[in-house]
Every structure is written in structure tokens, then in C-alpha cells.
Amino acid sequence: MVIVYVEDVNDEAPVFTQQQYSRLGLRETAGIGTSVIVVRATDRDSGDGGLVNYSILSGAEGKFEIDESTGLIITVDYLDYETKTSYVMNVSATDQAPPFNQGFCSIYITLLNELDEAVQFSNASYEAAILENLALGTEIVRVQAYSIDNLNQITYRFDAYTSAQAKALFKIDAITVRG
């Protein structure tokens, strides 16, 4: 009687459960350490050939890191939609025995724009000279403000420090901005 034992040679490359992973709408205000997505790869080899280590090969731009054993990707820096709206990362899974086979996947991350930028006026101040017998409803001055976020229409109003007398004499159109 002959007993033959077959050893498992490390001849299989790790395979990701998906070739492409996506995380859509990651909040641009997500803090450092926010969980983004988990990738997973399996290796059909037994023993150390069956364990994999994960690594981001490109595209993280200093904003993301991956846990080499779990495949969890987290943020390691602040994000800003106005600077960059999306990221594409290439990730590898490497088995732990020679010849150290690798599998690869892509990760697509898009950021969600949020109202985190200040509204600014196009001029620091506005001046107008008017006649005392001006007809009611006459446009005096037009102001303009903008926001880098540009998510919603900007509305205008007098601030809390505007005197009651000024409010009685002048009206501001919340949308078209006439004084």
C-alpha cells in the first residue's frame, strides 16, 4: 500500500470579490478615520498562500489608507469637494508565500458636495447717489454674491444691524437684489 500526500503549491493568485468597488456620495466633511469601503480577496491556496495582504498602489493622494489585513479603507486627511470631486484607487492583494502572487481591483469614490464654503459678495461695499424725489420701486443698487458650493440659490436680506429707519425707506428683493 502506498500513501501519496499532495502538497498545495502556491500557484493561485488572490481574487477580489469584485473587480470594481464604488463608494458614491462620501461626505466631503467626513472626518479623519471615517470608514469608506471594505475590499475582500480570497486565495484558493492553503496555508500561508491562503492569507493576503492589501495595499493601495495608486490614487489615494494622501487621503486614504487601507488596513493590510482587513481591507478596510479609511480617510487619513480632510476631503474637499471644491478641490477634487472623485478618486480612483488601484488596490492589490498579495499572498504570503513565494512567489507572492497578486490580484488587483479598482475603487471609485465620489464626494458629496456640502454647504461648507462661505458666501462672498462680488464687491466689499456698494454706493449709490439718489434724488430725494425718486419714485417708489426704483432700483437703486444691485448687489451680487456667490458661493463656490453653488448648491442653492442665494437669497438676500438686511442684516440684524440695519436700522428700522433704513428698513422703512428701502426694500431688498430677496432674489433679484434690488434696493
C-alpha positions in Angstrom: 0.0 0.0 0.0 1.3 3.4 -1.0 0.1 6.6 0.5 0.7 9.7 -1.5 0.4 13.2 0.1 -0.1 16.1 -2.3 1.2 19.4 -1.1 -0.6 22.5 -2.1 1.8 24.7 -4.1 1.3 28.4 -4.1 0.0 28.6 -7.7 -3.2 30.6 -7.2 -3.4 34.4 -7.3 -5.8 36.2 -4.9 -9.1 37.1 -6.4 -11.2 40.1 -5.3 -14.9 39.5 -4.8 -15.4 42.4 -7.2 -13.1 43.9 -9.9 -14.5 47.3 -9.2 -15.8 48.7 -5.9 -17.7 52.0 -5.6 -18.5 54.4 -2.8 -20.8 57.1 -4.1 -21.6 60.2 -2.1 -18.9 60.2 0.5 -19.4 63.4 2.5 -16.7 65.9 1.9 -16.9 66.8 5.6 -16.2 63.3 6.7 -13.6 63.4 9.4 -10.2 61.7 9.5 -10.7 58.0 10.3 -14.0 57.6 8.5 -14.6 54.1 7.1 -15.0 54.3 3.4 -15.3 50.8 2.0 -14.1 47.3 2.6 -12.5 45.2 -0.2 -12.0 41.4 0.1 -9.9 39.0 -1.8 -9.6 35.2 -1.4 -6.8 32.8 -2.3 -7.6 29.2 -3.0 -4.2 28.0 -1.8 -4.0 26.5 1.7 -1.6 27.6 4.5 0.3 30.9 4.2 -0.5 31.0 0.5 -4.2 31.5 1.6 -3.6 34.7 3.5 -3.5 38.0 1.7 -2.2 41.5 2.5 -3.9 44.5 1.0 -2.2 47.6 -0.4 -3.2 50.8 -2.2 -1.0 51.0 -5.3 -2.1 54.4 -6.6 -4.8 57.0 -6.4 -5.0 57.6 -2.7 -3.3 61.0 -2.9 -2.6 61.0 0.8 -6.3 61.0 1.6 -6.9 57.2 2.1 -5.2 54.2 3.7 -6.1 50.5 3.7 -5.7 48.1 6.6 -3.4 45.5 5.2 -5.1 42.6 6.8 -8.8 43.5 6.8 -9.1 45.5 3.5 -10.9 48.4 5.3 -10.2 51.8 3.6 -10.4 54.9 5.8 -9.8 58.6 5.4 -6.5 59.9 6.7 -6.8 63.5 5.6 -9.6 66.0 5.2 -11.6 65.9 1.9 -12.7 68.9 -0.1 -15.2 68.7 -3.0 -14.1 72.0 -4.4 -10.6 70.7 -4.8 -11.3 67.2 -6.0 -14.7 65.5 -6.6 -13.6 61.9 -7.1 -10.8 59.4 -6.6 -9.9 56.2 -8.4 -7.6 53.9 -6.5 -5.8 50.7 -7.6 -5.5 48.1 -4.8 -3.6 44.8 -4.7 -4.0 41.7 -2.6 -0.7 39.7 -2.2 -0.5 36.2 -0.8 2.1 35.4 1.8 4.3 32.7 0.3 6.7 32.7 -2.7 6.2 33.6 -5.5 3.9 36.2 -3.8 1.0 36.2 -6.3 -1.1 39.3 -6.6 -4.7 40.1 -7.5 -5.9 43.6 -8.3 -9.1 45.7 -8.2 -10.2 49.4 -8.7 -12.1 51.5 -6.2 -14.1 54.5 -7.3 -15.0 57.2 -4.7 -17.1 60.2 -5.4 -17.6 63.0 -2.9 -20.8 64.7 -1.9 -20.8 68.5 -2.2 -22.0 70.2 1.0 -22.6 73.8 2.1 -19.2 74.3 3.7 -17.9 77.4 1.8 -18.7 80.9 2.8 -20.9 83.2 0.6 -19.0 86.2 -0.7 -20.1 89.4 -2.3 -18.5 90.5 -5.6 -17.7 93.9 -4.0 -16.8 94.7 -0.4 -19.1 97.8 -0.5 -21.7 99.4 -2.8 -22.6 103.1 -3.1 -25.4 104.9 -4.8 -26.4 108.6 -5.1 -30.1 109.1 -5.3 -32.5 112.0 -5.8 -34.9 112.8 -2.9 -38.0 112.7 -5.2 -37.2 109.2 -6.5 -40.4 107.2 -7.4 -41.3 104.3 -5.2 -39.9 101.0 -6.5 -37.0 102.5 -8.4 -33.9 100.3 -8.4 -31.1 102.0 -6.5 -28.3 99.5 -6.4 -27.8 95.8 -7.4 -25.5 93.7 -5.2 -24.2 90.2 -6.1 -23.0 87.4 -4.0 -21.7 83.9 -4.9 -20.8 80.6 -3.3 -18.2 78.2 -4.5 -20.6 75.4 -3.4 -23.3 76.8 -5.7 -25.8 74.3 -4.4 -28.8 76.6 -3.8 -30.0 79.9 -5.0 -28.6 82.7 -2.8 -31.2 84.8 -1.0 -30.6 88.3 0.3 -31.9 90.2 3.3 -30.9 93.2 5.5 -28.7 92.1 8.4 -29.8 92.5 12.1 -27.8 95.8 12.5 -29.8 97.6 9.8 -31.7 100.5 11.3 -35.5 100.5 11.5 -35.5 103.8 9.6 -33.5 102.3 6.7 -35.8 99.3 6.6 -38.8 101.6 6.4 -37.3 103.5 3.4 -35.7 100.7 1.5 -36.7 97.2 0.5 -34.5 94.4 -0.8 -35.7 91.8 -3.3 -34.5 88.5 -1.8 -33.8 87.0 -5.2 -33.2 89.8 -7.8 -31.5 92.0 -5.3 -33.0 95.5 -5.9 -32.7 98.1 -3.2 
